[in-house]
Amino acid sequence: MLAEADQQYARVIKRYGDGRFQVQCLGDGHIRLAHVRGKLWKRVWVNPQDLVLISMRSYQDQKTDVVHKYTEEEERCLCKSGELPRTCRRADDEGYEAGLQAIRDVHGTSRAGFLPTEEEFGFEDPEEEARP
């Protein structure tokens, strides 16, 4: 979902409760109060540092409505397509991607995102050690 004429991309800064958030608009840099509209109420959970699409109100400049919450994958696609500036990416995304690349370098592509089991950690069963 791309931004239209009266919409902007914003990053959630703070959660106030009751569906209200403090957001920083990426288009103009202003900090505004955003309210989750009724269609999304209790269906989409918005957290700090999430990327959202907000709709500007024509009668109130400092208040907006949250129209859509982007997933991490959608956010990456928007960055790659040039809709968002590279500087607006989450700070932890760079570290996460670098960590995944390090795993890929050592173990290959199939091991990225791999969660080891107890056997692979080398844990021993204490009951087996106690047996004669």
trRosetta pair geometry for C-beta under 8 A, 3 or more apart (Angstrom, degrees):
i j d omega theta_ij theta_ji phi_ij phi_ji
1 53 6.3 -95 110 -14 115 162
1 67 8.0 -143 142 119 144 108
1 68 5.1 -127 78 -136 150 178
1 70 8.0 -142 51 -87 97 88
1 74 8.0 9 28 -165 77 139
2 83 6.4 -130 -130 -120 95 143
3 7 4.4 -153 -153 100 81 103
3 8 6.0 47 -143 -108 143 21
3 9 5.9 -97 -54 -40 135 80
3 53 6.1 -166 -88 -139 81 108
3 83 7.4 144 13 -170 101 116
4 7 4.9 70 46 18 71 115
6 55 6.2 40 117 -159 96 77
6 56 5.1 -123 178 47 82 98
6 58 7.6 -41 -143 -64 137 89
7 53 5.7 14 177 177 124 97
7 54 6.5 164 -154 84 74 42
7 55 5.2 -38 -98 -99 86 60
7 56 6.9 -159 -91 -3 31 82
7 67 6.6 -52 -126 22 126 150
8 25 4.9 18 126 -151 146 108
8 26 6.7 178 168 47 99 73
8 27 4.4 -100 -139 3 118 129
8 28 7.4 -57 -129 7 156 90
8 53 7.6 167 85 -154 31 58
8 54 5.7 -18 62 61 79 92
8 56 6.7 60 -1 -46 104 104
8 64 7.9 -69 45 -136 104 155
9 25 7.5 116 81 -158 46 61
9 26 4.6 -22 89 36 96 127
9 27 6.8 123 41 -36 73 88
9 51 6.4 -10 -171 -171 102 100
9 52 7.6 151 -157 81 55 39
9 53 6.2 -39 -101 -101 58 63
9 54 7.8 127 -130 17 11 81
9 78 7.5 143 -107 166 150 152
9 83 7.4 116 -41 142 146 101
9 84 6.1 -96 108 -95 170 101
9 88 7.7 73 119 157 129 162
10 23 4.0 47 153 164 133 125
10 24 6.2 162 -160 76 85 36
10 25 4.8 -45 -97 -98 98 49
10 26 6.2 -160 -95 -10 36 81
10 32 7.5 -76 -126 48 150 106
10 34 6.8 163 92 -57 156 149
10 51 7.5 152 80 -155 39 55
10 52 5.5 -27 67 67 89 86
10 53 7.6 134 20 -116 82 16
10 54 4.9 16 5 -5 131 123
10 64 7.5 132 -22 85 158 156
11 23 6.6 154 74 -159 35 78
11 24 5.2 -16 58 57 90 93
11 26 6.6 87 -16 -59 92 99
11 49 6.7 -13 -175 -142 100 36
11 50 7.5 162 -152 81 57 35
11 51 6.0 -32 -99 -99 67 63
11 52 7.8 147 -102 21 19 77
11 88 6.7 -160 -49 -167 128 99
12 15 7.2 27 171 -65 123 77
12 21 5.1 -47 -138 177 102 139
12 22 7.5 102 -164 75 61 51
12 23 5.4 -45 -101 -100 48 84
12 34 7.7 -99 -106 50 83 136
12 46 5.9 158 -77 165 158 107
12 47 6.8 146 85 102 147 33
12 48 5.2 -138 114 -125 102 38
12 49 6.4 -49 68 13 87 18
12 50 4.8 21 17 50 125 80
12 51 7.9 -130 -2 -70 83 18
12 52 6.1 67 -47 -5 97 119
13 21 7.6 138 45 168 63 88
13 22 4.6 -57 65 102 107 97
13 23 6.2 169 3 -108 87 24
13 24 5.6 80 -47 -20 118 97
13 31 6.9 -17 4 -136 153 109
13 48 6.5 -6 159 -140 16 96
14 21 6.7 164 84 -161 50 65
14 22 4.1 19 49 39 96 115
14 48 6.3 14 -96 -100 28 114
15 20 7.9 122 -167 88 53 56
15 21 5.6 -31 -108 -108 54 85
15 46 7.3 161 -102 102 109 88
15 47 7.1 -48 -52 -140 134 40
15 48 6.0 -105 -22 -50 94 87
16 20 4.2 -37 64 93 120 103
16 21 6.4 -163 11 -89 88 29
16 22 6.8 97 -37 -26 105 85
16 33 7.9 -4 -3 -141 149 98
17 20 6.7 -1 68 45 41 91
19 35 5.8 52 127 -162 98 71
19 36 4.1 -108 -161 39 100 102
19 41 6.1 -29 -99 -117 141 92
20 33 6.3 -11 -168 -174 105 98
20 34 7.1 150 -157 80 53 47
20 35 5.4 -22 -101 -99 71 73
20 36 7.8 -118 -64 3 31 78
21 33 7.5 149 78 -159 40 52
21 34 4.8 -24 66 64 92 98
21 35 7.8 175 22 -79 73 28
21 36 7.6 70 -5 -40 109 87
21 46 6.2 -70 -57 115 151 135
21 52 7.9 97 80 14 153 158
21 66 7.1 50 33 -52 126 132
22 31 6.2 9 180 -179 98 103
22 32 7.6 166 -153 84 56 32
22 33 6.3 -36 -100 -101 61 58
22 34 7.5 147 -113 17 11 85
23 31 7.2 169 87 -151 38 59
23 32 5.8 -23 65 64 87 79
23 33 7.8 122 20 -129 82 11
23 34 4.5 28 -1 -11 127 130
23 52 6.6 -82 -119 54 142 120
23 54 6.3 157 93 -50 161 146
23 64 7.1 -72 53 58 132 129
23 66 7.9 149 -47 -82 150 98
24 29 6.9 -14 -178 -158 97 42
24 30 7.4 179 -150 92 59 31
24 31 5.2 -30 -97 -97 73 74
24 32 8.0 141 -102 18 26 70
25 28 5.3 12 102 47 126 79
25 29 6.5 -50 77 3 81 11
25 30 5.1 13 32 55 118 76
25 31 7.7 -154 6 -82 78 25
25 32 6.3 41 -33 6 107 115
25 54 7.1 -93 -100 49 93 134
26 29 7.7 31 -145 -72 20 49
26 84 6.6 -18 151 -136 161 89
26 85 7.2 -170 178 23 116 99
26 88 5.3 19 -128 -110 130 149
30 62 8.0 -119 159 -115 127 66
32 54 7.5 147 80 149 133 164
32 61 7.9 -119 -114 140 120 57
32 62 5.4 -173 -132 -167 84 50
32 63 6.6 176 180 -91 103 18
32 64 5.2 62 126 -2 139 111
33 62 6.2 43 19 144 93 84
33 63 5.1 -26 74 -108 98 72
33 64 7.3 160 85 25 47 70
34 52 7.1 131 150 94 164 146
34 54 5.4 -93 -119 -114 126 129
34 63 7.6 151 -92 -164 32 55
34 64 4.7 -28 -106 76 80 94
34 65 6.8 132 -161 -121 77 9
34 66 5.1 81 159 -51 118 89
35 63 7.0 13 -6 -174 109 100
35 64 7.4 174 21 89 70 45
35 65 5.6 -37 68 -111 82 63
35 66 6.8 -144 91 5 29 86
36 40 5.1 -111 -177 89 100 111
36 41 5.7 135 117 -86 112 65
36 44 7.3 -168 -149 73 129 100
36 46 6.5 -170 -79 3 123 133
36 65 7.7 87 -143 -165 11 69
36 66 4.7 -29 -102 52 57 123
37 40 5.7 75 64 22 73 99
37 41 7.2 -109 109 -38 35 88
37 55 8.0 20 -45 32 134 124
37 65 4.8 50 -59 -177 104 118
37 66 6.4 -151 -3 67 79 63
37 67 6.7 28 7 -97 132 50
38 41 5.2 -31 -144 -6 39 124
39 43 7.7 -55 144 34 52 140
40 43 5.5 -121 -160 58 44 103
40 44 4.5 -38 -168 29 102 117
40 66 6.6 -91 65 103 154 102
40 67 7.9 157 -26 -164 139 20
40 68 7.9 -168 -82 -95 142 34
40 69 7.5 129 -158 -10 142 103
44 69 4.9 165 172 17 131 130
46 50 5.4 -140 -157 59 73 150
46 52 6.4 12 -130 -74 128 133
46 66 6.5 -59 -65 -163 158 167
46 69 5.5 -148 -93 -97 90 135
47 50 5.2 108 60 -30 66 117
49 90 6.0 66 178 -118 114 112
50 69 5.9 -10 159 -155 133 105
50 70 7.4 162 176 55 84 72
51 69 7.6 124 84 -162 53 58
51 70 4.4 -29 89 51 103 122
51 74 8.0 -151 80 95 124 98
51 75 4.9 127 29 -103 147 117
51 78 7.7 -160 142 49 156 149
51 84 7.7 -35 -143 -97 145 154
51 88 7.8 87 -105 145 119 114
52 66 5.0 -41 175 -139 140 102
52 67 7.7 135 169 44 90 60
52 68 6.7 162 -162 86 66 50
52 69 5.2 -32 -106 -104 86 62
52 70 6.8 -160 -91 5 31 83
53 66 7.5 104 73 -162 51 59
53 67 4.9 -60 101 66 97 102
53 68 4.1 17 38 51 116 97
53 69 7.9 -134 17 -66 75 23
53 70 7.1 96 -27 -40 90 98
54 64 4.2 39 172 147 124 137
54 65 6.5 147 -159 73 74 39
54 66 5.8 -45 -101 -98 77 47
54 67 6.4 149 -124 4 20 91
55 64 6.3 159 72 -170 43 88
55 65 4.8 -18 55 62 99 97
55 67 4.9 87 -27 -48 104 123
56 61 7.8 -2 -166 -135 105 49
56 64 5.7 -45 -103 -113 44 101
57 60 4.4 9 93 52 134 83
57 61 7.6 -127 72 -70 86 20
57 63 5.6 -1 20 88 140 84
57 64 6.2 -154 -10 -103 88 45
57 65 7.0 98 -58 -14 95 94
60 63 4.2 -3 123 41 131 105
66 69 7.0 21 173 -60 120 83
70 74 4.2 -134 -162 92 92 121
70 75 4.9 117 129 -61 127 82
70 78 7.0 -36 -147 -10 155 139
71 74 4.7 96 50 8 76 102
71 75 6.9 -135 95 -7 40 88
72 75 5.5 -54 -149 35 33 115
72 76 6.5 35 153 -20 65 102
72 93 7.8 173 -156 -104 107 110
73 76 5.8 -51 -151 33 33 111
73 77 6.5 33 151 -18 64 105
74 77 5.6 -54 -149 37 34 113
74 78 6.4 36 152 -21 66 103
75 78 5.7 -51 -148 34 32 111
75 79 6.6 32 152 -18 64 104
75 84 7.4 -12 -163 16 70 161
75 89 7.6 125 151 -123 112 72
75 90 7.8 44 138 -14 152 103
76 79 5.7 -54 -151 36 33 112
76 80 6.3 30 153 -17 67 107
76 93 7.8 175 -86 -155 95 137
77 80 5.7 -55 -145 39 32 110
77 81 6.1 24 158 -15 66 110
78 81 5.9 -59 -141 41 28 106
78 83 4.3 -72 -165 63 84 121
78 84 4.7 60 130 -4 105 112
79 82 8.0 49 174 -62 28 22
79 83 7.6 -75 -65 55 23 78
79 84 5.0 -50 -87 69 62 109
79 86 6.4 88 -163 -103 106 56
79 88 7.6 -157 -98 69 102 92
79 89 5.9 36 -103 -77 150 105
84 88 5.1 -103 176 62 109 131
84 89 7.7 119 123 -61 127 67
85 88 5.2 98 67 -6 80 102
86 89 6.2 -24 -174 -10 51 112
89 93 5.0 -94 166 53 109 143
89 94 7.1 103 113 -44 129 89
90 93 4.4 109 67 -21 91 103
91 94 6.9 -52 -175 22 40 105
91 95 7.6 25 141 -2 66 108
92 95 5.5 -58 -155 44 52 111
92 96 5.8 56 148 -26 78 106
93 96 5.6 -56 -143 38 30 113
93 97 6.2 27 160 -16 66 108
94 97 6.0 -56 -147 39 27 108
94 98 6.3 26 154 -19 63 109
95 98 5.6 -55 -144 37 31 111
95 99 6.3 34 155 -21 65 106
96 99 5.7 -55 -151 34 29 112
96 100 6.5 27 153 -16 64 105
97 100 5.7 -53 -147 37 33 111
97 101 6.3 34 153 -20 65 106
98 101 5.7 -54 -148 36 31 112
98 102 6.5 36 151 -23 64 102
99 102 5.7 -51 -150 31 33 112
99 103 6.7 32 151 -17 64 102
100 103 5.6 -52 -152 35 36 112
100 104 6.4 37 150 -19 67 105
100 112 5.2 56 -163 -151 91 117
100 113 7.4 15 -125 -48 107 75
101 104 5.4 -51 -147 37 36 114
101 105 6.3 41 152 -25 66 102
102 105 5.6 -49 -148 31 32 114
102 106 6.6 20 157 -10 63 107
103 106 6.1 -64 -150 42 30 102
103 107 5.8 -26 174 31 70 113
103 111 6.0 -138 163 108 100 98
103 112 5.0 128 100 -104 122 69
103 113 8.0 146 106 -16 156 41
103 114 7.5 -179 -180 26 135 98
104 107 7.0 -76 -120 60 19 74
104 108 6.6 -28 -160 156 57 13
104 109 5.5 25 -138 -91 102 51
104 111 7.4 169 -99 63 43 87
104 112 5.2 -2 -69 -64 87 119
106 111 7.7 -79 87 81 82 144
107 110 7.5 -106 135 68 96 69
107 111 3.3 -48 125 51 133 156
107 112 7.5 171 76 -49 112 56
107 114 7.3 -88 122 18 160 143
108 111 5.7 92 63 6 72 102
109 112 6.1 -39 -164 1 44 114
110 114 7.9 54 131 -61 62 121
111 114 4.6 -49 -166 -12 62 140
116 120 4.1 -122 -163 86 105 129
116 121 5.8 124 126 -53 127 81
117 120 5.2 95 52 10 69 101
117 121 7.3 -129 101 -5 39 89
118 121 5.7 -56 -150 35 36 112
118 123 4.7 -59 -173 43 92 125
119 122 7.8 44 173 -68 33 29
119 123 7.7 -80 -79 45 24 81
124 128 6.7 -114 174 64 90 117
124 129 6.2 72 137 -47 125 114
125 128 4.3 77 78 2 104 108
125 129 7.2 -179 92 -10 58 82
126 129 5.7 -53 -153 34 41 113
126 130 6.5 39 152 -21 69 107
127 130 5.8 -57 -149 35 34 111
127 131 6.9 44 152 -31 64 99
128 131 5.9 -45 -154 18 35 116
